[in-house]
Amino acid sequence: MIAVEALRRALCTTFATIERHESRAWASTVFSGERHRLILRFAGEGAAAQADRFVDGLAEREFALEGHILADILWWRRRATRRRCASSWRR
């Protein structure tokens, strides 16, 4: 499985779907890979509470990305509307 698919599967939950995904090449002197930006949509009853639970402890959470390394994950912002709650993450 390629890294982006593993990341997408790890981030999607029963309450969250990926609304938008962008990636670009990234490299340091030791590693090379991609930097990803995702917008997740939390929908349905209790969407805002689900988004809050998802973000809580996000930086320390372990993700199952067999054969890949998740170097860093950052919650960028949250936008709530009457119909949905969308959050952005940058990796």
C-alpha positions in Angstrom: 0.0 0.0 0.0 1.4 3.4 -0.9 1.9 5.9 1.9 -1.0 8.2 1.0 -3.5 5.4 1.0 -2.2 4.2 4.4 -2.6 7.7 5.8 -6.1 8.1 4.3 -7.2 4.8 5.9 -5.7 5.7 9.2 -7.4 9.1 9.4 -10.9 8.1 8.3 -13.2 7.0 11.0 -16.9 6.1 11.2 -17.6 9.8 11.6 -14.9 11.3 9.3 -14.4 11.3 5.6 -11.7 13.0 3.5 -13.2 16.0 1.8 -10.0 17.2 0.1 -6.4 16.0 -0.1 -3.3 17.7 -1.5 0.3 16.4 -1.4 3.6 17.6 -2.5 7.1 16.2 -2.5 9.3 16.8 0.5 12.9 15.8 1.3 15.6 16.4 3.9 19.2 15.2 3.9 18.1 11.9 5.4 14.5 11.3 4.3 12.3 11.8 1.3 8.6 11.5 0.9 5.5 13.7 0.7 3.8 16.4 2.8 0.0 16.0 2.9 -2.8 18.4 3.6 -6.2 16.9 4.3 -9.6 18.3 5.1 -11.7 15.8 7.0 -15.5 16.1 7.3 -17.2 15.0 10.4 -20.9 14.7 9.8 -24.0 13.5 11.5 -25.3 13.7 15.1 -22.5 14.8 17.4 -20.0 15.7 14.6 -18.4 18.5 16.6 -17.9 16.3 19.6 -16.4 13.5 17.4 -14.0 16.1 15.8 -13.0 17.2 19.3 -12.3 13.6 20.4 -10.3 13.0 17.2 -8.1 16.0 17.6 -7.5 15.4 21.4 -4.1 13.9 21.6 -3.6 13.8 17.8 0.1 14.6 17.9 0.8 11.7 20.3 -1.4 9.1 18.6 0.1 6.1 16.8 -1.2 5.4 13.3 -0.9 2.0 11.6 1.1 2.8 8.5 2.9 -0.4 7.7 6.1 0.2 5.9 5.9 4.0 6.3 6.8 6.7 8.8 4.5 9.5 10.0 7.1 12.1 11.0 4.6 14.7 12.3 0.9 15.5 12.3 -0.6 18.9 13.0 -4.2 20.0 13.5 -4.5 23.3 11.7 -8.0 24.6 12.3 -11.6 23.7 12.7 -14.6 25.2 11.0 -18.1 24.2 12.1 -21.4 24.9 10.2 -24.9 23.7 10.9 -24.5 20.8 8.5 -21.0 19.7 9.2 -17.7 20.1 11.0 -14.6 20.3 8.9 -11.0 20.2 10.2 -7.7 20.6 8.4 -4.5 18.8 9.1 -1.0 19.3 7.8 1.6 16.6 7.8 
